[in-house]
């Protein structure tokens, strides 16, 4: 879901996941806020990266909001 220009929610309840993952879009890069957990979240995240045409932008930074295991994708 695009929340604001250059701010996207890539994973969360509306996508059938408990984990919220956000992306901040820079000129040629992304900043991920949290990462989700496991294969299901990874599939949701990649699907939304494609949906919003962000695939050509490299993830430059990952911000982890806290240390729960579900916020450090394996």
PDB file of N, CA, C and O in Angstrom:
ATOM      1  N   UNK A   1       0.836  -1.156   0.000  1.00  0.00           N
ATOM      2  CA  UNK A   1       0.000   0.000   0.000  1.00  0.00           C
ATOM      3  C   UNK A   1       0.898   1.242   0.000  1.00  0.00           C
ATOM      4  O   UNK A   1       1.814   1.354   0.815  1.00  0.00           O
ATOM      5  N   UNK A   2       0.634   2.145  -0.896  1.00  0.00           N
ATOM      6  CA  UNK A   2       1.375   3.407  -0.899  1.00  0.00           C
ATOM      7  C   UNK A   2       0.723   4.322   0.124  1.00  0.00           C
ATOM      8  O   UNK A   2      -0.458   4.651   0.003  1.00  0.00           O
ATOM      9  N   UNK A   3       1.478   4.733   1.123  1.00  0.00           N
ATOM     10  CA  UNK A   3       0.957   5.559   2.203  1.00  0.00           C
ATOM     11  C   UNK A   3       1.126   7.045   1.922  1.00  0.00           C
ATOM     12  O   UNK A   3       0.228   7.847   2.182  1.00  0.00           O
ATOM     13  N   UNK A   4       2.272   7.394   1.396  1.00  0.00           N
ATOM     14  CA  UNK A   4       2.635   8.762   1.032  1.00  0.00           C
ATOM     15  C   UNK A   4       3.560   8.665  -0.173  1.00  0.00           C
ATOM     16  O   UNK A   4       4.050   7.581  -0.487  1.00  0.00           O
ATOM     17  N   UNK A   5       3.803   9.775  -0.849  1.00  0.00           N
ATOM     18  CA  UNK A   5       4.819   9.686  -1.901  1.00  0.00           C
ATOM     19  C   UNK A   5       6.120   9.141  -1.306  1.00  0.00           C
ATOM     20  O   UNK A   5       6.625   9.676  -0.319  1.00  0.00           O
ATOM     21  N   UNK A   6       6.651   8.093  -1.896  1.00  0.00           N
ATOM     22  CA  UNK A   6       7.918   7.481  -1.482  1.00  0.00           C
ATOM     23  C   UNK A   6       7.854   6.700  -0.173  1.00  0.00           C
ATOM     24  O   UNK A   6       8.901   6.368   0.382  1.00  0.00           O
ATOM     25  N   UNK A   7       6.658   6.395   0.340  1.00  0.00           N
ATOM     26  CA  UNK A   7       6.510   5.580   1.557  1.00  0.00           C
ATOM     27  C   UNK A   7       5.484   4.483   1.270  1.00  0.00           C
ATOM     28  O   UNK A   7       4.347   4.758   0.884  1.00  0.00           O
ATOM     29  N   UNK A   8       5.912   3.236   1.468  1.00  0.00           N
ATOM     30  CA  UNK A   8       5.069   2.087   1.145  1.00  0.00           C
ATOM     31  C   UNK A   8       5.003   1.111   2.313  1.00  0.00           C
ATOM     32  O   UNK A   8       5.990   0.913   3.021  1.00  0.00           O
ATOM     33  N   UNK A   9       3.850   0.511   2.509  1.00  0.00           N
ATOM     34  CA  UNK A   9       3.754  -0.623   3.413  1.00  0.00           C
ATOM     35  C   UNK A   9       3.818  -1.862   2.540  1.00  0.00           C
ATOM     36  O   UNK A   9       2.948  -2.080   1.698  1.00  0.00           O
ATOM     37  N   UNK A  10       4.848  -2.673   2.739  1.00  0.00           N
ATOM     38  CA  UNK A  10       5.075  -3.843   1.900  1.00  0.00           C
ATOM     39  C   UNK A  10       4.514  -5.118   2.487  1.00  0.00           C
ATOM     40  O   UNK A  10       4.317  -6.091   1.760  1.00  0.00           O
ATOM     41  N   UNK A  11       4.250  -5.142   3.785  1.00  0.00           N
ATOM     42  CA  UNK A  11       3.767  -6.343   4.450  1.00  0.00           C
ATOM     43  C   UNK A  11       2.985  -5.899   5.684  1.00  0.00           C
ATOM     44  O   UNK A  11       3.308  -4.877   6.290  1.00  0.00           O
ATOM     45  N   UNK A  12       1.965  -6.658   6.053  1.00  0.00           N
ATOM     46  CA  UNK A  12       1.167  -6.326   7.231  1.00  0.00           C
ATOM     47  C   UNK A  12      -0.184  -7.017   7.180  1.00  0.00           C
ATOM     48  O   UNK A  12      -0.415  -7.885   6.338  1.00  0.00           O
ATOM     49  N   UNK A  13      -1.073  -6.630   8.084  1.00  0.00           N
ATOM     50  CA  UNK A  13      -2.375  -7.288   8.218  1.00  0.00           C
ATOM     51  C   UNK A  13      -3.177  -7.326   6.922  1.00  0.00           C
ATOM     52  O   UNK A  13      -3.807  -8.340   6.622  1.00  0.00           O
ATOM     53  N   UNK A  14      -3.167  -6.248   6.155  1.00  0.00           N
ATOM     54  CA  UNK A  14      -3.969  -6.227   4.928  1.00  0.00           C
ATOM     55  C   UNK A  14      -3.469  -7.225   3.886  1.00  0.00           C
ATOM     56  O   UNK A  14      -4.171  -7.527   2.921  1.00  0.00           O
ATOM     57  N   UNK A  15      -2.260  -7.732   4.084  1.00  0.00           N
ATOM     58  CA  UNK A  15      -1.688  -8.731   3.185  1.00  0.00           C
ATOM     59  C   UNK A  15      -1.693 -10.132   3.804  1.00  0.00           C
ATOM     60  O   UNK A  15      -1.129 -11.063   3.229  1.00  0.00           O
ATOM     61  N   UNK A  16      -2.320 -10.286   4.963  1.00  0.00           N
ATOM     62  CA  UNK A  16      -2.405 -11.589   5.608  1.00  0.00           C
ATOM     63  C   UNK A  16      -1.209 -11.943   6.471  1.00  0.00           C
ATOM     64  O   UNK A  16      -0.954 -13.120   6.725  1.00  0.00           O
ATOM     65  N   UNK A  17      -0.468 -10.933   6.926  1.00  0.00           N
ATOM     66  CA  UNK A  17       0.706 -11.162   7.765  1.00  0.00           C
ATOM     67  C   UNK A  17       0.618 -10.318   9.028  1.00  0.00           C
ATOM     68  O   UNK A  17       0.056  -9.222   9.019  1.00  0.00           O
ATOM     69  N   UNK A  18       1.170 -10.831  10.096  1.00  0.00           N
ATOM     70  CA  UNK A  18       1.199 -10.084  11.358  1.00  0.00           C
ATOM     71  C   UNK A  18       2.305  -9.021  11.353  1.00  0.00           C
ATOM     72  O   UNK A  18       2.216  -8.022  12.066  1.00  0.00           O
ATOM     73  N   UNK A  19       3.343  -9.243  10.547  1.00  0.00           N
ATOM     74  CA  UNK A  19       4.512  -8.358  10.545  1.00  0.00           C
ATOM     75  C   UNK A  19       4.311  -7.171   9.605  1.00  0.00           C
ATOM     76  O   UNK A  19       3.917  -7.342   8.451  1.00  0.00           O
ATOM     77  N   UNK A  20       4.582  -5.975  10.105  1.00  0.00           N
ATOM     78  CA  UNK A  20       4.547  -4.770   9.281  1.00  0.00           C
ATOM     79  C   UNK A  20       5.944  -4.481   8.765  1.00  0.00           C
ATOM     80  O   UNK A  20       6.914  -4.463   9.522  1.00  0.00           O
ATOM     81  N   UNK A  21       6.027  -4.256   7.463  1.00  0.00           N
ATOM     82  CA  UNK A  21       7.285  -3.901   6.819  1.00  0.00           C
ATOM     83  C   UNK A  21       7.007  -2.692   5.939  1.00  0.00           C
ATOM     84  O   UNK A  21       6.034  -2.671   5.186  1.00  0.00           O
ATOM     85  N   UNK A  22       7.863  -1.692   6.038  1.00  0.00           N
ATOM     86  CA  UNK A  22       7.701  -0.471   5.263  1.00  0.00           C
ATOM     87  C   UNK A  22       8.943  -0.230   4.417  1.00  0.00           C
ATOM     88  O   UNK A  22      10.032  -0.701   4.747  1.00  0.00           O
ATOM     89  N   UNK A  23       8.772   0.507   3.326  1.00  0.00           N
ATOM     90  CA  UNK A  23       9.897   0.919   2.493  1.00  0.00           C
ATOM     91  C   UNK A  23       9.823   2.421   2.288  1.00  0.00           C
ATOM     92  O   UNK A  23       8.759   2.978   2.016  1.00  0.00           O
ATOM     93  N   UNK A  24      10.960   3.056   2.424  1.00  0.00           N
ATOM     94  CA  UNK A  24      11.110   4.469   2.113  1.00  0.00           C
ATOM     95  C   UNK A  24      11.931   4.529   0.828  1.00  0.00           C
ATOM     96  O   UNK A  24      13.024   3.968   0.758  1.00  0.00           O
ATOM     97  N   UNK A  25      11.410   5.201  -0.170  1.00  0.00           N
ATOM     98  CA  UNK A  25      12.053   5.226  -1.474  1.00  0.00           C
ATOM     99  C   UNK A  25      12.921   6.467  -1.626  1.00  0.00           C
ATOM    100  O   UNK A  25      12.440   7.597  -1.539  1.00  0.00           O
ATOM    101  N   UNK A  26      14.217   6.232  -1.855  1.00  0.00           N
ATOM    102  CA  UNK A  26      15.130   7.311  -2.191  1.00  0.00           C
ATOM    103  C   UNK A  26      15.270   7.401  -3.697  1.00  0.00           C
ATOM    104  O   UNK A  26      14.563   6.710  -4.430  1.00  0.00           O
ATOM    105  N   UNK A  27      16.167   8.239  -4.161  1.00  0.00           N
ATOM    106  CA  UNK A  27      16.323   8.426  -5.605  1.00  0.00           C
ATOM    107  C   UNK A  27      16.677   7.129  -6.323  1.00  0.00           C
ATOM    108  O   UNK A  27      16.055   6.795  -7.331  1.00  0.00           O
ATOM    109  N   UNK A  28      17.652   6.406  -5.825  1.00  0.00           N
ATOM    110  CA  UNK A  28      18.066   5.148  -6.450  1.00  0.00           C
ATOM    111  C   UNK A  28      18.185   4.015  -5.439  1.00  0.00           C
ATOM    112  O   UNK A  28      18.911   3.053  -5.685  1.00  0.00           O
ATOM    113  N   UNK A  29      17.496   4.105  -4.319  1.00  0.00           N
ATOM    114  CA  UNK A  29      17.648   3.096  -3.281  1.00  0.00           C
ATOM    115  C   UNK A  29      16.387   3.009  -2.439  1.00  0.00           C
ATOM    116  O   UNK A  29      15.505   3.863  -2.522  1.00  0.00           O
ATOM    117  N   UNK A  30      16.317   1.957  -1.621  1.00  0.00           N
ATOM    118  CA  UNK A  30      15.236   1.776  -0.654  1.00  0.00           C
ATOM    119  C   UNK A  30      15.810   1.671   0.745  1.00  0.00           C
ATOM    120  O   UNK A  30      16.931   1.201   0.942  1.00  0.00           O
ATOM    121  N   UNK A  31      15.037   2.109   1.697  1.00  0.00           N
ATOM    122  CA  UNK A  31      15.304   1.869   3.106  1.00  0.00           C
ATOM    123  C   UNK A  31      14.147   1.009   3.603  1.00  0.00           C
ATOM    124  O   UNK A  31      12.991   1.427   3.528  1.00  0.00           O
ATOM    125  N   UNK A  32      14.441  -0.183   4.108  1.00  0.00           N
ATOM    126  CA  UNK A  32      13.408  -1.033   4.682  1.00  0.00           C
ATOM    127  C   UNK A  32      13.305  -0.769   6.172  1.00  0.00           C
ATOM    128  O   UNK A  32      14.315  -0.637   6.863  1.00  0.00           O
ATOM    129  N   UNK A  33      12.084  -0.694   6.658  1.00  0.00           N
ATOM    130  CA  UNK A  33      11.833  -0.580   8.094  1.00  0.00           C
ATOM    131  C   UNK A  33      11.221  -1.906   8.514  1.00  0.00           C
ATOM    132  O   UNK A  33      10.071  -2.208   8.197  1.00  0.00           O
ATOM    133  N   UNK A  34      12.014  -2.688   9.232  1.00  0.00           N
ATOM    134  CA  UNK A  34      11.734  -4.069   9.605  1.00  0.00           C
ATOM    135  C   UNK A  34      11.756  -4.950   8.362  1.00  0.00           C
ATOM    136  O   UNK A  34      11.781  -4.444   7.240  1.00  0.00           O
ATOM    137  N   UNK A  35      11.747  -6.262   8.557  1.00  0.00           N
ATOM    138  CA  UNK A  35      11.972  -7.162   7.425  1.00  0.00           C
ATOM    139  C   UNK A  35      10.974  -8.305   7.312  1.00  0.00           C
ATOM    140  O   UNK A  35      11.045  -9.074   6.354  1.00  0.00           O
ATOM    141  N   UNK A  36      10.061  -8.443   8.240  1.00  0.00           N
ATOM    142  CA  UNK A  36       9.166  -9.580   8.202  1.00  0.00           C
ATOM    143  C   UNK A  36       9.862 -10.826   8.711  1.00  0.00           C
ATOM    144  O   UNK A  36      10.980 -10.770   9.225  1.00  0.00           O
ATOM    145  N   UNK A  37       9.170 -11.972   8.556  1.00  0.00           N
ATOM    146  CA  UNK A  37       9.710 -13.216   9.094  1.00  0.00           C
ATOM    147  C   UNK A  37       9.279 -14.381   8.222  1.00  0.00           C
ATOM    148  O   UNK A  37       8.085 -14.651   8.090  1.00  0.00           O
ATOM    149  N   UNK A  38      10.220 -15.058   7.639  1.00  0.00           N
ATOM    150  CA  UNK A  38       9.940 -16.294   6.922  1.00  0.00           C
ATOM    151  C   UNK A  38       9.551 -16.109   5.469  1.00  0.00           C
ATOM    152  O   UNK A  38       9.480 -14.996   4.947  1.00  0.00           O
ATOM    153  N   UNK A  39       9.301 -17.256   4.834  1.00  0.00           N
ATOM    154  CA  UNK A  39       9.026 -17.295   3.403  1.00  0.00           C
ATOM    155  C   UNK A  39       7.752 -16.552   3.016  1.00  0.00           C
ATOM    156  O   UNK A  39       7.726 -15.854   2.002  1.00  0.00           O
ATOM    157  N   UNK A  40       6.698 -16.695   3.812  1.00  0.00           N
ATOM    158  CA  UNK A  40       5.426 -16.037   3.476  1.00  0.00           C
ATOM    159  C   UNK A  40       5.602 -14.527   3.408  1.00  0.00           C
ATOM    160  O   UNK A  40       5.160 -13.899   2.447  1.00  0.00           O
ATOM    161  N   UNK A  41       6.241 -13.935   4.413  1.00  0.00           N
ATOM    162  CA  UNK A  41       6.448 -12.488   4.410  1.00  0.00           C
ATOM    163  C   UNK A  41       7.365 -12.073   3.266  1.00  0.00           C
ATOM    164  O   UNK A  41       7.137 -11.043   2.631  1.00  0.00           O
ATOM    165  N   UNK A  42       8.386 -12.857   3.001  1.00  0.00           N
ATOM    166  CA  UNK A  42       9.310 -12.541   1.909  1.00  0.00           C
ATOM    167  C   UNK A  42       8.559 -12.502   0.575  1.00  0.00           C
ATOM    168  O   UNK A  42       8.798 -11.612  -0.241  1.00  0.00           O
ATOM    169  N   UNK A  43       7.662 -13.453   0.349  1.00  0.00           N
ATOM    170  CA  UNK A  43       6.875 -13.472  -0.885  1.00  0.00           C
ATOM    171  C   UNK A  43       5.975 -12.244  -0.988  1.00  0.00           C
ATOM    172  O   UNK A  43       5.859 -11.639  -2.054  1.00  0.00           O
ATOM    173  N   UNK A  44       5.342 -11.881   0.121  1.00  0.00           N
ATOM    174  CA  UNK A  44       4.480 -10.695   0.145  1.00  0.00           C
ATOM    175  C   UNK A  44       5.298  -9.443  -0.167  1.00  0.00           C
ATOM    176  O   UNK A  44       4.881  -8.606  -0.967  1.00  0.00           O
ATOM    177  N   UNK A  45       6.450  -9.322   0.463  1.00  0.00           N
ATOM    178  CA  UNK A  45       7.314  -8.150   0.274  1.00  0.00           C
ATOM    179  C   UNK A  45       7.761  -8.042  -1.181  1.00  0.00           C
ATOM    180  O   UNK A  45       7.656  -6.970  -1.777  1.00  0.00           O
ATOM    181  N   UNK A  46       8.259  -9.138  -1.763  1.00  0.00           N
ATOM    182  CA  UNK A  46       8.722  -9.092  -3.154  1.00  0.00           C
ATOM    183  C   UNK A  46       7.569  -8.808  -4.115  1.00  0.00           C
ATOM    184  O   UNK A  46       7.744  -8.086  -5.097  1.00  0.00           O
ATOM    185  N   UNK A  47       6.400  -9.368  -3.839  1.00  0.00           N
ATOM    186  CA  UNK A  47       5.237  -9.103  -4.693  1.00  0.00           C
ATOM    187  C   UNK A  47       4.901  -7.612  -4.690  1.00  0.00           C
ATOM    188  O   UNK A  47       4.590  -7.035  -5.732  1.00  0.00           O
ATOM    189  N   UNK A  48       4.968  -6.993  -3.503  1.00  0.00           N
ATOM    190  CA  UNK A  48       4.653  -5.566  -3.420  1.00  0.00           C
ATOM    191  C   UNK A  48       5.775  -4.688  -3.966  1.00  0.00           C
ATOM    192  O   UNK A  48       5.504  -3.611  -4.497  1.00  0.00           O
ATOM    193  N   UNK A  49       7.008  -5.118  -3.848  1.00  0.00           N
ATOM    194  CA  UNK A  49       8.110  -4.392  -4.486  1.00  0.00           C
ATOM    195  C   UNK A  49       7.875  -4.361  -5.997  1.00  0.00           C
ATOM    196  O   UNK A  49       8.084  -3.329  -6.636  1.00  0.00           O
ATOM    197  N   UNK A  50       7.447  -5.473  -6.561  1.00  0.00           N
ATOM    198  CA  UNK A  50       7.127  -5.503  -7.993  1.00  0.00           C
ATOM    199  C   UNK A  50       5.906  -4.637  -8.302  1.00  0.00           C
ATOM    200  O   UNK A  50       5.903  -3.893  -9.283  1.00  0.00           O
ATOM    201  N   UNK A  51       4.879  -4.732  -7.475  1.00  0.00           N
ATOM    202  CA  UNK A  51       3.637  -3.982  -7.701  1.00  0.00           C
ATOM    203  C   UNK A  51       3.902  -2.482  -7.792  1.00  0.00           C
ATOM    204  O   UNK A  51       3.298  -1.792  -8.614  1.00  0.00           O
ATOM    205  N   UNK A  52       4.791  -1.983  -6.960  1.00  0.00           N
ATOM    206  CA  UNK A  52       5.062  -0.541  -6.917  1.00  0.00           C
ATOM    207  C   UNK A  52       6.303  -0.148  -7.717  1.00  0.00           C
ATOM    208  O   UNK A  52       6.825   0.957  -7.566  1.00  0.00           O
ATOM    209  N   UNK A  53       6.769  -1.062  -8.570  1.00  0.00           N
ATOM    210  CA  UNK A  53       7.882  -0.784  -9.489  1.00  0.00           C
ATOM    211  C   UNK A  53       9.132  -0.316  -8.750  1.00  0.00           C
ATOM    212  O   UNK A  53       9.780   0.650  -9.152  1.00  0.00           O
ATOM    213  N   UNK A  54       9.459  -1.014  -7.667  1.00  0.00           N
ATOM    214  CA  UNK A  54      10.630  -0.680  -6.860  1.00  0.00           C
ATOM    215  C   UNK A  54      11.772  -1.666  -7.077  1.00  0.00           C
ATOM    216  O   UNK A  54      12.817  -1.533  -6.439  1.00  0.00           O
ATOM    217  N   UNK A  55      11.607  -2.635  -7.944  1.00  0.00           N
ATOM    218  CA  UNK A  55      12.573  -3.716  -8.131  1.00  0.00           C
ATOM    219  C   UNK A  55      13.953  -3.204  -8.554  1.00  0.00           C
ATOM    220  O   UNK A  55      14.964  -3.816  -8.211  1.00  0.00           O
ATOM    221  N   UNK A  56      14.008  -2.106  -9.283  1.00  0.00           N
ATOM    222  CA  UNK A  56      15.299  -1.606  -9.771  1.00  0.00           C
ATOM    223  C   UNK A  56      16.065  -0.808  -8.722  1.00  0.00           C
ATOM    224  O   UNK A  56      17.173  -0.342  -8.990  1.00  0.00           O
ATOM    225  N   UNK A  57      15.496  -0.647  -7.542  1.00  0.00           N
ATOM    226  CA  UNK A  57      16.159   0.111  -6.474  1.00  0.00           C
ATOM    227  C   UNK A  57      16.769  -0.852  -5.458  1.00  0.00           C
ATOM    228  O   UNK A  57      16.084  -1.734  -4.940  1.00  0.00           O
ATOM    229  N   UNK A  58      18.035  -0.682  -5.184  1.00  0.00           N
ATOM    230  CA  UNK A  58      18.738  -1.544  -4.246  1.00  0.00           C
ATOM    231  C   UNK A  58      18.400  -1.139  -2.808  1.00  0.00           C
ATOM    232  O   UNK A  58      18.287   0.047  -2.500  1.00  0.00           O
ATOM    233  N   UNK A  59      18.241  -2.129  -1.938  1.00  0.00           N
ATOM    234  CA  UNK A  59      18.057  -1.839  -0.516  1.00  0.00           C
ATOM    235  C   UNK A  59      19.406  -1.394   0.040  1.00  0.00           C
ATOM    236  O   UNK A  59      20.371  -2.158   0.053  1.00  0.00           O
ATOM    237  N   UNK A  60      19.456  -0.158   0.493  1.00  0.00           N
ATOM    238  CA  UNK A  60      20.707   0.392   1.008  1.00  0.00           C
ATOM    239  C   UNK A  60      20.788   0.282   2.530  1.00  0.00           C
ATOM    240  O   UNK A  60      21.863   0.056   3.085  1.00  0.00           O
ATOM    241  N   UNK A  61      19.653   0.441   3.195  1.00  0.00           N
ATOM    242  CA  UNK A  61      19.624   0.389   4.655  1.00  0.00           C
ATOM    243  C   UNK A  61      18.435  -0.438   5.120  1.00  0.00           C
ATOM    244  O   UNK A  61      17.411  -0.508   4.442  1.00  0.00           O
ATOM    245  N   UNK A  62      18.580  -1.062   6.281  1.00  0.00           N
ATOM    246  CA  UNK A  62      17.488  -1.755   6.954  1.00  0.00           C
ATOM    247  C   UNK A  62      17.449  -1.228   8.376  1.00  0.00           C
ATOM    248  O   UNK A  62      18.433  -1.311   9.110  1.00  0.00           O
ATOM    249  N   UNK A  63      16.311  -0.691   8.751  1.00  0.00           N
ATOM    250  CA  UNK A  63      16.115  -0.197  10.112  1.00  0.00           C
ATOM    251  C   UNK A  63      15.258  -1.205  10.866  1.00  0.00           C
ATOM    252  O   UNK A  63      14.145  -1.519  10.444  1.00  0.00           O
ATOM    253  N   UNK A  64      15.771  -1.708  11.971  1.00  0.00           N
ATOM    254  CA  UNK A  64      15.015  -2.641  12.807  1.00  0.00           C
ATOM    255  C   UNK A  64      14.472  -1.867  13.990  1.00  0.00           C
ATOM    256  O   UNK A  64      15.234  -1.281  14.758  1.00  0.00           O
ATOM    257  N   UNK A  65      13.153  -1.863  14.138  1.00  0.00           N
ATOM    258  CA  UNK A  65      12.536  -1.046  15.176  1.00  0.00           C
ATOM    259  C   UNK A  65      12.696  -1.640  16.567  1.00  0.00           C
ATOM    260  O   UNK A  65      12.705  -0.913  17.560  1.00  0.00           O
ATOM    261  N   UNK A  66      12.821  -2.956  16.639  1.00  0.00           N
ATOM    262  CA  UNK A  66      13.071  -3.622  17.915  1.00  0.00           C
ATOM    263  C   UNK A  66      13.554  -5.040  17.639  1.00  0.00           C
ATOM    264  O   UNK A  66      13.572  -5.481  16.490  1.00  0.00           O
ATOM    265  N   UNK A  67      13.937  -5.739  18.674  1.00  0.00           N
ATOM    266  CA  UNK A  67      14.671  -6.995  18.486  1.00  0.00           C
ATOM    267  C   UNK A  67      13.836  -8.261  18.478  1.00  0.00           C
ATOM    268  O   UNK A  67      14.397  -9.347  18.623  1.00  0.00           O
ATOM    269  N   UNK A  68      12.538  -8.179  18.317  1.00  0.00           N
ATOM    270  CA  UNK A  68      11.738  -9.402  18.230  1.00  0.00           C
ATOM    271  C   UNK A  68      12.142 -10.189  16.990  1.00  0.00           C
ATOM    272  O   UNK A  68      12.472  -9.606  15.957  1.00  0.00           O
ATOM    273  N   UNK A  69      12.113 -11.505  17.096  1.00  0.00           N
ATOM    274  CA  UNK A  69      12.563 -12.380  16.009  1.00  0.00           C
ATOM    275  C   UNK A  69      11.778 -12.161  14.726  1.00  0.00           C
ATOM    276  O   UNK A  69      12.326 -12.332  13.637  1.00  0.00           O
ATOM    277  N   UNK A  70      10.503 -11.786  14.829  1.00  0.00           N
ATOM    278  CA  UNK A  70       9.719 -11.603  13.610  1.00  0.00           C
ATOM    279  C   UNK A  70      10.077 -10.341  12.840  1.00  0.00           C
ATOM    280  O   UNK A  70       9.469 -10.058  11.807  1.00  0.00           O
ATOM    281  N   UNK A  71      11.040  -9.590  13.316  1.00  0.00           N
ATOM    282  CA  UNK A  71      11.471  -8.386  12.609  1.00  0.00           C
ATOM    283  C   UNK A  71      12.854  -8.546  11.988  1.00  0.00           C
ATOM    284  O   UNK A  71      13.446  -7.570  11.529  1.00  0.00           O
ATOM    285  N   UNK A  72      13.360  -9.751  11.972  1.00  0.00           N
ATOM    286  CA  UNK A  72      14.673  -9.999  11.361  1.00  0.00           C
ATOM    287  C   UNK A  72      14.555 -11.209  10.437  1.00  0.00           C
ATOM    288  O   UNK A  72      14.918 -12.327  10.804  1.00  0.00           O
ATOM    289  N   UNK A  73      14.048 -10.968   9.252  1.00  0.00           N
ATOM    290  CA  UNK A  73      13.750 -12.030   8.279  1.00  0.00           C
ATOM    291  C   UNK A  73      14.936 -12.970   8.109  1.00  0.00           C
ATOM    292  O   UNK A  73      16.085 -12.536   8.017  1.00  0.00           O
ATOM    293  N   UNK A  74      14.642 -14.246   8.070  1.00  0.00           N
ATOM    294  CA  UNK A  74      15.710 -15.245   7.888  1.00  0.00           C
ATOM    295  C   UNK A  74      15.779 -15.712   6.471  1.00  0.00           C
ATOM    296  O   UNK A  74      16.617 -16.551   6.138  1.00  0.00           O
TER     297      UNK A  74
END
